[in-house]
């Protein structure tokens, strides 16, 4: 079942909040993306930025598990949310 964009944005905002509170992972995200805290606050309103937050967290299974456990959600929700945001469509190369 696909998520609506509104639900996907909510999940991504939860992920951004979780990431902002993670003292070990936040500097990695900021260093990898070059965003500042102000950019993060501004990006919270941007579906493309929220998609990039999910892209980052989806790079590591341990990060996904930690986020999902903290939120009490199923482990497939972040990927489903990413697919519902701009740029998250599944590519068919055939």
C-alpha positions, -999 to 999 in steps of 0.1 A, spaced: 0 0 0 14 34 -10 15 63 14 0 96 5 25 125 1 11 141 32 17 110 53 51 106 37 60 141 47 50 134 82 72 104 84 101 124 69 96 152 94 97 126 122 129 113 107 144 148 105 134 154 142 150 121 151 181 129 131 184 164 147 183 148 182 210 122 173 243 137 184 264 111 166 245 110 133 236 146 129 272 158 122 275 130 96 244 142 78 254 178 80 289 170 67 277 147 39 251 172 27 266 205 36 234 218 52 234 241 82 209 241 110 191 270 93 190 250 61 174 221 80 147 243 95 140 258 61 141 224 44 115 210 68 89 226 46 104 212 13 93 178 1 125 174 -19 147 181 12 126 157 33 132 131 6 169 136 10 167 131 47 150 97 41 176 89 14 204 95 39 189 75 67 180 47 43 217 42 35 222 22 67 200 -6 81 211 2 116 199 38 112 166 27 98 161 2 127 170 29 153 146 54 137 117 30 134 121 17 169 122 52 183 90 61 164 73 27 169 67 22 132 73 -7 109 107 -9 92 92 -6 57 76 28 64 106 50 56 111 34 22 74 37 14 75 73 25 105 80 3 87 65 -27 58 89 -21 80 120 -21 94 138 -52 124 119 -67 114 86 -49 96 70 -78 109 35 -87 129 36 -119 123 10 -146 153 7 -168 137 -16 -193 
